[in-house]
């Protein structure tokens, strides 16, 4: 009887600790099927449409895609009319047109938008901003050879993939 009560008390304390974020239960990492992840990436390609742009900016990314972006625009790179192809939850971008930078600064985040209109893409509750992420030289959502962008320098991205969460 005592053992049963101890187990119940331990289970209850683990539940409270998990609720407070003190421990992470083994089942906390969500995983999805490759089909589900591919559907998510296909939806991203569809949302970008035939006029998608990759915008690289300075500063921290907004708190969410529905928050105004206060970074400085460094470069806007046109995506292919079909942004990319999807397989097993991985979006591989088709060619991204090399473009001259419009400002000098340190690249820190990107926006994927369905328009080249910077004003529309960075606006609060933007309907054209589809996704956003970090920029760095390694370990970022978009890795560049350097994050130092110089105005008028040609910026090119020769390959880029995004893997859907939950793999």
TORPA-4810 file (N, C-alpha, C, O; in nm, 3 decimals):
<nodes>
NODE_1_0.083_-0.119_0.000_0.000_0.000_0.000_0.087_0.126_0.000_0.059_0.222_-0.072_X
NODE_2_0.193_0.124_0.081_0.282_0.238_0.087_0.349_0.262_-0.049_0.364_0.376_-0.092_X
NODE_3_0.390_0.153_-0.116_0.454_0.163_-0.247_0.358_0.226_-0.347_0.399_0.309_-0.429_X
NODE_4_0.233_0.188_-0.343_0.131_0.242_-0.434_0.116_0.393_-0.413_0.105_0.469_-0.509_X
NODE_5_0.115_0.436_-0.287_0.102_0.578_-0.256_0.227_0.656_-0.301_0.217_0.768_-0.351_X
NODE_6_0.345_0.594_-0.283_0.468_0.659_-0.326_0.470_0.677_-0.478_0.510_0.783_-0.527_X
NODE_7_0.428_0.574_-0.552_0.423_0.584_-0.698_0.325_0.693_-0.741_0.354_0.769_-0.833_X
NODE_8_0.212_0.699_-0.677_0.112_0.801_-0.711_0.166_0.941_-0.682_0.146_1.033_-0.761_X
NODE_9_0.234_0.957_-0.568_0.291_1.087_-0.533_0.401_1.126_-0.633_0.409_1.242_-0.673_X
NODE_10_0.484_1.030_-0.673_0.589_1.057_-0.770_0.528_1.096_-0.905_0.574_1.192_-0.968_X
NODE_11_0.428_1.025_-0.947_0.362_1.056_-1.075_0.302_1.197_-1.071_0.314_1.272_-1.167_X
NODE_12_0.238_1.230_-0.961_0.178_1.362_-0.945_0.285_1.471_-0.945_0.266_1.575_-1.007_X
NODE_13_0.396_1.448_-0.877_0.502_1.550_-0.874_0.566_1.566_-1.011_0.604_1.677_-1.048_X
NODE_14_0.578_1.458_-1.089_0.631_1.468_-1.225_0.536_1.546_-1.315_0.581_1.624_-1.400_X
NODE_15_0.407_1.527_-1.298_0.310_1.604_-1.375_0.322_1.753_-1.345_0.320_1.835_-1.437_X
NODE_16_0.334_1.788_-1.217_0.349_1.929_-1.181_0.480_1.985_-1.236_0.483_2.097_-1.287_X
NODE_17_0.587_1.908_-1.225_0.717_1.954_-1.276_0.710_1.975_-1.427_0.766_2.072_-1.478_X
NODE_18_0.643_1.885_-1.499_0.628_1.900_-1.645_0.546_2.024_-1.676_0.578_2.099_-1.769_X
NODE_19_0.438_2.046_-1.600_0.353_2.163_-1.624_0.429_2.293_-1.601_0.402_2.394_-1.667_X
NODE_20_0.524_2.291_-1.510_0.604_2.410_-1.480_0.725_2.422_-1.572_0.800_2.519_-1.565_X
NODE_21_0.743_2.323_-1.658_0.856_2.325_-1.751_0.987_2.282_-1.688_1.094_2.306_-1.745_X
NODE_22_0.981_2.220_-1.571_1.103_2.178_-1.502_1.159_2.048_-1.558_1.280_2.025_-1.551_X
NODE_23_1.074_1.965_-1.614_1.118_1.841_-1.680_1.042_1.830_-1.811_0.932_1.882_-1.825_X
NODE_24_1.101_1.763_-1.903_1.038_1.744_-2.033_1.004_1.597_-2.049_1.094_1.512_-2.049_X
NODE_25_0.876_1.565_-2.062_0.840_1.425_-2.081_0.895_1.373_-2.214_0.915_1.450_-2.307_X
NODE_26_0.919_1.244_-2.222_0.977_1.183_-2.341_0.891_1.206_-2.465_0.944_1.207_-2.577_X
NODE_27_0.763_1.223_-2.450_0.674_1.239_-2.564_0.659_1.385_-2.607_0.572_1.415_-2.688_X
NODE_28_0.740_1.477_-2.555_0.724_1.620_-2.581_0.762_1.661_-2.724_0.715_1.764_-2.771_X
NODE_29_0.844_1.585_-2.793_0.886_1.621_-2.927_0.785_1.567_-3.028_0.769_1.446_-3.043_X
NODE_30_0.718_1.658_-3.096_0.621_1.617_-3.196_0.691_1.565_-3.319_0.793_1.619_-3.362_X
NODE_31_0.637_1.463_-3.376_0.687_1.411_-3.502_0.569_1.391_-3.595_0.459_1.355_-3.552_X
NODE_32_0.593_1.414_-3.724_0.490_1.402_-3.824_0.538_1.309_-3.935_0.657_1.286_-3.952_X
NODE_33_0.444_1.257_-4.008_0.479_1.172_-4.121_0.541_1.257_-4.232_0.522_1.378_-4.237_X
NODE_34_0.616_1.191_-4.321_0.675_1.262_-4.434_0.566_1.324_-4.521_0.585_1.431_-4.578_X
NODE_35_0.452_1.258_-4.530_0.340_1.312_-4.609_0.292_1.443_-4.550_0.270_1.540_-4.622_X
NODE_36_0.274_1.446_-4.418_0.227_1.568_-4.352_0.329_1.681_-4.371_0.291_1.794_-4.403_X
NODE_37_0.458_1.651_-4.351_0.561_1.752_-4.367_0.570_1.799_-4.512_0.590_1.918_-4.537_X
NODE_38_0.554_1.709_-4.607_0.555_1.748_-4.748_0.436_1.837_-4.780_0.449_1.934_-4.855_X
NODE_39_0.320_1.806_-4.723_0.202_1.890_-4.745_0.227_2.032_-4.693_0.187_2.129_-4.756_X
NODE_40_0.292_2.043_-4.577_0.322_2.174_-4.521_0.415_2.253_-4.612_0.394_2.372_-4.635_X
NODE_41_0.517_2.189_-4.665_0.611_2.257_-4.754_0.547_2.290_-4.889_0.576_2.394_-4.948_X
NODE_42_0.459_2.202_-4.937_0.386_2.230_-5.061_0.295_2.350_-5.042_0.281_2.433_-5.133_X
NODE_43_0.232_2.361_-4.925_0.149_2.478_-4.895_0.232_2.606_-4.896_0.184_2.710_-4.939_X
NODE_44_0.355_2.598_-4.848_0.444_2.714_-4.850_0.473_2.758_-4.994_0.467_2.876_-5.026_X
NODE_45_0.505_2.662_-5.080_0.530_2.693_-5.221_0.406_2.757_-5.284_0.417_2.855_-5.357_X
NODE_46_0.289_2.701_-5.256_0.164_2.755_-5.310_0.140_2.897_-5.260_0.100_2.984_-5.338_X
NODE_47_0.164_2.921_-5.132_0.142_3.055_-5.075_0.236_3.159_-5.136_0.198_3.275_-5.150_X
NODE_48_0.358_3.120_-5.171_0.451_3.213_-5.234_0.408_3.250_-5.375_0.441_3.358_-5.424_X
NODE_49_0.333_3.162_-5.439_0.281_3.190_-5.572_0.392_3.204_-5.675_0.504_3.156_-5.656_X
NODE_50_0.360_3.270_-5.784_0.456_3.284_-5.893_0.540_3.412_-5.881_0.623_3.440_-5.967_X
NODE_51_0.517_3.489_-5.774_0.589_3.617_-5.757_0.659_3.624_-5.622_0.669_3.731_-5.562_X
NODE_52_0.708_3.510_-5.573_0.772_3.505_-5.441_0.907_3.574_-5.436_0.980_3.580_-5.534_X
NODE_53_0.937_3.627_-5.318_1.064_3.696_-5.294_1.123_3.651_-5.162_1.051_3.623_-5.066_X
NODE_54_1.255_3.647_-5.158_1.330_3.626_-5.036_1.390_3.761_-4.999_1.472_3.815_-5.074_X
NODE_55_1.349_3.816_-4.885_1.399_3.945_-4.840_1.491_3.921_-4.722_1.454_3.853_-4.626_X
NODE_56_1.611_3.977_-4.728_1.708_3.963_-4.621_1.721_4.098_-4.552_1.738_4.201_-4.617_X
NODE_57_1.712_4.096_-4.417_1.708_4.218_-4.339_1.806_4.213_-4.222_1.857_4.107_-4.186_X
NODE_58_1.831_4.330_-4.163_1.910_4.339_-4.040_1.820_4.317_-3.920_1.698_4.314_-3.934_X
NODE_59_1.879_4.303_-3.804_1.803_4.298_-3.679_1.737_4.165_-3.652_1.741_4.072_-3.732_X
NODE_60_1.675_4.160_-3.536_1.605_4.039_-3.493_1.478_4.021_-3.573_1.414_4.119_-3.611_X
NODE_61_1.440_3.894_-3.599_1.313_3.873_-3.668_1.197_3.915_-3.578_1.210_3.915_-3.456_X
NODE_62_1.086_3.951_-3.637_0.968_3.985_-3.557_0.926_3.867_-3.469_0.964_3.752_-3.495_X
NODE_63_0.849_3.895_-3.368_0.802_3.790_-3.277_0.722_3.683_-3.350_0.724_3.567_-3.311_X
NODE_64_0.652_3.722_-3.455_0.574_3.627_-3.535_0.558_3.685_-3.676_0.592_3.801_-3.700_X
NODE_65_0.506_3.604_-3.767_0.483_3.654_-3.903_0.371_3.758_-3.906_0.350_3.822_-4.010_X
NODE_66_0.300_3.775_-3.797_0.192_3.875_-3.791_0.235_4.001_-3.715_0.151_4.082_-3.678_X
NODE_67_0.367_4.016_-3.694_0.420_4.133_-3.623_0.500_4.219_-3.720_0.569_4.167_-3.807_X
NODE_68_0.490_4.350_-3.705_0.564_4.440_-3.793_0.713_4.411_-3.784_0.764_4.380_-3.676_X
NODE_69_0.783_4.421_-3.895_0.926_4.397_-3.902_0.997_4.532_-3.902_0.965_4.618_-3.984_X
NODE_70_1.092_4.551_-3.811_1.161_4.680_-3.802_1.305_4.674_-3.855_1.379_4.771_-3.841_X
NODE_71_1.343_4.563_-3.916_1.478_4.552_-3.972_1.494_4.638_-4.096_1.396_4.682_-4.156_X
NODE_72_1.619_4.660_-4.133_1.651_4.734_-4.255_1.664_4.636_-4.369_1.736_4.537_-4.358_X
NODE_73_1.596_4.663_-4.478_1.602_4.578_-4.597_1.742_4.588_-4.656_1.791_4.697_-4.683_X
NODE_74_1.805_4.472_-4.677_1.937_4.468_-4.740_1.930_4.425_-4.885_1.997_4.483_-4.971_X
NODE_75_1.848_4.323_-4.913_1.837_4.273_-5.051_1.706_4.195_-5.065_1.661_4.130_-4.971_X
NODE_76_1.647_4.204_-5.183_1.526_4.129_-5.219_1.561_4.041_-5.337_1.596_4.091_-5.444_X
NODE_77_1.553_3.911_-5.319_1.591_3.817_-5.424_1.466_3.748_-5.479_1.394_3.682_-5.405_X
NODE_78_1.439_3.763_-5.609_1.323_3.698_-5.670_1.340_3.546_-5.672_1.447_3.494_-5.705_X
NODE_79_1.233_3.477_-5.636_1.231_3.331_-5.644_1.183_3.291_-5.783_1.128_3.373_-5.856_X
NODE_80_1.203_3.167_-5.820_1.150_3.115_-5.946_0.998_3.122_-5.943_0.939_3.134_-5.836_X
NODE_81_0.935_3.116_-6.060_0.788_3.123_-6.066_0.725_3.008_-5.988_0.613_3.023_-5.939_X
NODE_82_0.791_2.897_-5.976_0.757_2.793_-5.878_0.876_2.789_-5.784_0.986_2.751_-5.824_X
NODE_83_0.854_2.829_-5.659_0.964_2.851_-5.565_1.057_2.731_-5.551_1.178_2.747_-5.540_X
NODE_84_1.000_2.610_-5.552_1.084_2.494_-5.535_1.008_2.365_-5.547_0.889_2.363_-5.580_X
NODE_85_1.078_2.256_-5.519_1.017_2.123_-5.523_1.024_2.062_-5.383_1.112_2.095_-5.303_X
NODE_86_0.929_1.974_-5.355_0.917_1.915_-5.222_0.929_1.765_-5.230_0.870_1.701_-5.317_X
NODE_87_1.007_1.709_-5.138_1.019_1.564_-5.127_1.048_1.529_-4.981_1.139_1.585_-4.920_X
NODE_88_0.971_1.438_-4.927_0.990_1.388_-4.790_0.999_1.502_-4.687_1.079_1.495_-4.593_X
NODE_89_0.919_1.605_-4.705_0.914_1.715_-4.610_1.024_1.818_-4.627_1.039_1.906_-4.542_X
NODE_90_1.101_1.809_-4.734_1.209_1.904_-4.758_1.177_1.986_-4.883_1.151_1.930_-4.990_X
NODE_91_1.178_2.117_-4.868_1.159_2.209_-4.979_1.297_2.248_-5.031_1.377_2.307_-4.959_X
NODE_92_1.325_2.214_-5.157_1.449_2.254_-5.223_1.413_2.366_-5.320_1.338_2.345_-5.415_X
NODE_93_1.467_2.484_-5.295_1.434_2.599_-5.378_1.493_2.583_-5.516_1.605_2.537_-5.533_X
NODE_94_1.414_2.624_-5.616_1.464_2.636_-5.752_1.556_2.757_-5.756_1.584_2.816_-5.651_X
NODE_95_1.604_2.796_-5.872_1.700_2.906_-5.879_1.643_3.033_-5.815_1.526_3.066_-5.829_X
NODE_96_1.732_3.101_-5.746_1.700_3.230_-5.684_1.785_3.333_-5.757_1.907_3.320_-5.762_X
NODE_97_1.722_3.434_-5.813_1.791_3.532_-5.896_1.886_3.618_-5.814_1.845_3.681_-5.717_X
NODE_98_2.015_3.619_-5.852_2.113_3.704_-5.786_2.073_3.850_-5.805_2.026_3.889_-5.912_X
NODE_99_2.091_3.930_-5.701_2.043_4.068_-5.703_2.141_4.158_-5.628_2.208_4.113_-5.536_X
NODE_100_2.149_4.283_-5.668_2.235_4.381_-5.600_2.169_4.424_-5.469_2.049_4.450_-5.464_X
NODE_101_2.249_4.430_-5.364_2.201_4.476_-5.233_2.161_4.623_-5.242_2.222_4.701_-5.315_X
NODE_102_2.059_4.661_-5.165_2.011_4.799_-5.166_2.063_4.878_-5.045_2.043_4.999_-5.037_X
NODE_103_2.129_4.809_-4.951_2.181_4.875_-4.832_2.299_4.795_-4.777_2.321_4.680_-4.814_X
NODE_104_2.373_4.858_-4.688_2.485_4.793_-4.620_2.442_4.760_-4.478_2.378_4.842_-4.411_X
NODE_105_2.477_4.640_-4.432_2.443_4.602_-4.296_2.472_4.455_-4.272_2.525_4.386_-4.358_X
NODE_106_2.437_4.408_-4.153_2.457_4.269_-4.115_2.326_4.193_-4.128_2.228_4.223_-4.060_X
NODE_107_2.326_4.094_-4.217_2.206_4.012_-4.238_2.178_3.931_-4.112_2.267_3.865_-4.059_X
NODE_108_2.054_3.937_-4.064_2.019_3.865_-3.941_1.893_3.781_-3.956_1.876_3.681_-3.885_X
NODE_109_1.804_3.820_-4.046_1.684_3.739_-4.066_1.630_3.758_-4.207_1.670_3.851_-4.279_X
NODE_110_1.540_3.669_-4.245_1.479_3.677_-4.378_1.329_3.670_-4.366_1.273_3.623_-4.267_X
NODE_111_1.264_3.717_-4.471_1.120_3.703_-4.488_1.098_3.637_-4.623_1.164_3.672_-4.721_X
NODE_112_1.006_3.545_-4.629_0.959_3.490_-4.757_0.824_3.553_-4.783_0.732_3.540_-4.702_X
NODE_113_0.812_3.621_-4.896_0.692_3.698_-4.926_0.638_3.663_-5.063_0.712_3.617_-5.151_X
NODE_114_0.511_3.684_-5.081_0.448_3.658_-5.211_0.450_3.781_-5.300_0.383_3.783_-5.404_X
NODE_115_0.525_3.883_-5.262_0.534_4.007_-5.338_0.672_4.069_-5.320_0.742_4.037_-5.224_X
NODE_116_0.710_4.156_-5.410_0.835_4.230_-5.395_0.815_4.359_-5.316_0.911_4.431_-5.292_X
NODE_117_0.692_4.388_-5.276_0.663_4.510_-5.202_0.712_4.497_-5.058_0.650_4.429_-4.976_X
NODE_118_0.823_4.562_-5.029_0.878_4.557_-4.894_0.778_4.613_-4.794_0.760_4.557_-4.687_X
NODE_119_0.713_4.724_-4.829_0.616_4.786_-4.738_0.506_4.687_-4.699_0.466_4.681_-4.583_X
NODE_120_0.458_4.610_-4.797_0.353_4.514_-4.768_0.405_4.396_-4.686_0.337_4.347_-4.597_X
NODE_121_0.526_4.352_-4.716_0.581_4.233_-4.651_0.618_4.259_-4.505_0.602_4.170_-4.422_X
NODE_122_0.668_4.378_-4.473_0.712_4.405_-4.336_0.600_4.458_-4.247_0.618_4.470_-4.126_X
NODE_123_0.485_4.489_-4.305_0.375_4.549_-4.229_0.319_4.454_-4.124_0.326_4.332_-4.138_X
NODE_124_0.263_4.513_-4.019_0.196_4.433_-3.917_0.078_4.362_-3.982_0.010_4.419_-4.067_X
NODE_125_0.053_4.240_-3.944_-0.054_4.157_-4.001_-0.043_4.149_-4.153_-0.143_4.152_-4.224_X
NODE_126_0.080_4.138_-4.201_0.104_4.128_-4.345_0.031_4.007_-4.402_0.032_3.899_-4.344_X
NODE_127_-0.032_4.028_-4.516_-0.096_3.915_-4.585_-0.003_3.858_-4.691_-0.036_3.758_-4.755_X
NODE_128_0.112_3.922_-4.709_0.206_3.874_-4.811_0.326_3.802_-4.751_0.396_3.730_-4.823_X
NODE_129_0.352_3.819_-4.621_0.462_3.749_-4.556_0.418_3.607_-4.526_0.318_3.585_-4.457_X
NODE_130_0.491_3.511_-4.579_0.453_3.370_-4.568_0.533_3.299_-4.460_0.481_3.212_-4.391_X
NODE_131_0.661_3.335_-4.446_0.748_3.271_-4.348_0.863_3.366_-4.317_0.889_3.461_-4.390_X
NODE_132_0.932_3.337_-4.208_1.048_3.415_-4.170_1.144_3.324_-4.094_1.103_3.220_-4.042_X
NODE_133_1.270_3.364_-4.088_1.367_3.283_-4.016_1.498_3.356_-3.998_1.513_3.472_-4.037_X
NODE_134_1.593_3.287_-3.938_1.722_3.346_-3.906_1.820_3.334_-4.023_1.809_3.244_-4.106_X
NODE_135_1.916_3.427_-4.026_2.025_3.425_-4.124_2.155_3.425_-4.046_2.170_3.499_-3.949_X
NODE_136_2.248_3.342_-4.087_2.380_3.335_-4.024_2.478_3.269_-4.118_2.449_3.249_-4.236_X
NODE_137_2.594_3.235_-4.065_2.693_3.165_-4.146_2.692_3.015_-4.119_2.746_2.937_-4.197_X
NODE_138_2.629_2.974_-4.009_2.608_2.831_-3.981_2.501_2.818_-3.873_2.487_2.905_-3.788_X
NODE_139_2.427_2.709_-3.879_2.325_2.683_-3.779_2.202_2.770_-3.787_2.119_2.768_-3.696_X
NODE_140_2.187_2.847_-3.894_2.070_2.935_-3.910_1.972_2.871_-4.009_2.004_2.770_-4.072_X
NODE_141_1.855_2.930_-4.021_1.757_2.882_-4.119_1.806_2.905_-4.261_1.776_2.827_-4.352_X
NODE_142_1.881_3.013_-4.281_1.944_3.044_-4.410_2.089_3.078_-4.381_2.118_3.177_-4.314_X
NODE_143_2.180_2.996_-4.431_2.323_3.017_-4.408_2.387_3.081_-4.531_2.371_3.034_-4.644_X
NODE_144_2.459_3.191_-4.507_2.531_3.262_-4.612_2.681_3.250_-4.585_2.722_3.222_-4.473_X
NODE_145_2.762_3.272_-4.687_2.907_3.270_-4.669_2.951_3.381_-4.573_3.044_3.363_-4.494_X
NODE_146_2.883_3.494_-4.578_2.907_3.605_-4.487_2.775_3.677_-4.461_2.688_3.680_-4.548_X
NODE_147_2.760_3.732_-4.343_2.640_3.810_-4.313_2.662_3.959_-4.335_2.571_4.039_-4.318_X
NODE_148_2.785_3.996_-4.374_2.816_4.136_-4.404_2.775_4.166_-4.547_2.837_4.119_-4.642_X
NODE_149_2.669_4.244_-4.561_2.616_4.280_-4.692_2.657_4.424_-4.721_2.644_4.512_-4.636_X
NODE_150_2.706_4.447_-4.843_2.749_4.581_-4.883_2.658_4.628_-4.997_2.633_4.554_-5.092_X
NODE_151_2.611_4.749_-4.985_2.523_4.807_-5.086_2.583_4.794_-5.225_2.703_4.818_-5.244_X
NODE_152_2.504_4.756_-5.322_2.537_4.738_-5.463_2.612_4.608_-5.491_2.630_4.572_-5.608_X
NODE_153_2.655_4.536_-5.388_2.720_4.407_-5.411_2.615_4.306_-5.456_2.503_4.308_-5.407_X
NODE_154_2.651_4.219_-5.548_2.559_4.116_-5.594_2.552_4.004_-5.492_2.653_3.946_-5.452_X
NODE_155_2.430_3.974_-5.450_2.406_3.868_-5.352_2.346_3.750_-5.427_2.248_3.765_-5.499_X
NODE_156_2.406_3.634_-5.409_2.352_3.515_-5.475_2.342_3.400_-5.376_2.426_3.384_-5.287_X
NODE_157_2.239_3.321_-5.393_2.218_3.201_-5.314_2.208_3.087_-5.414_2.113_3.079_-5.492_X
NODE_158_2.306_3.000_-5.411_2.312_2.894_-5.512_2.230_2.771_-5.475_2.189_2.696_-5.563_X
NODE_159_2.207_2.748_-5.346_2.120_2.637_-5.305_2.065_2.666_-5.166_2.130_2.728_-5.082_X
NODE_160_1.942_2.619_-5.145_1.878_2.642_-5.016_1.766_2.540_-4.999_1.689_2.515_-5.091_X
NODE_161_1.760_2.481_-4.881_1.650_2.390_-4.848_1.591_2.429_-4.713_1.659_2.482_-4.626_X
NODE_162_1.464_2.400_-4.699_1.395_2.414_-4.570_1.332_2.280_-4.540_1.260_2.224_-4.623_X
NODE_163_1.358_2.228_-4.422_1.299_2.102_-4.378_1.185_2.132_-4.283_1.203_2.206_-4.186_X
NODE_164_1.069_2.076_-4.309_0.953_2.097_-4.223_0.981_2.044_-4.083_1.050_1.944_-4.067_X
NODE_165_0.927_2.111_-3.983_0.942_2.065_-3.845_0.876_1.930_-3.825_0.786_1.892_-3.900_X
NODE_166_0.922_1.860_-3.726_0.859_1.734_-3.689_0.919_1.612_-3.754_0.856_1.506_-3.757_X
NODE_167_1.041_1.624_-3.807_1.107_1.510_-3.870_1.159_1.413_-3.766_1.217_1.311_-3.800_X
</nodes>
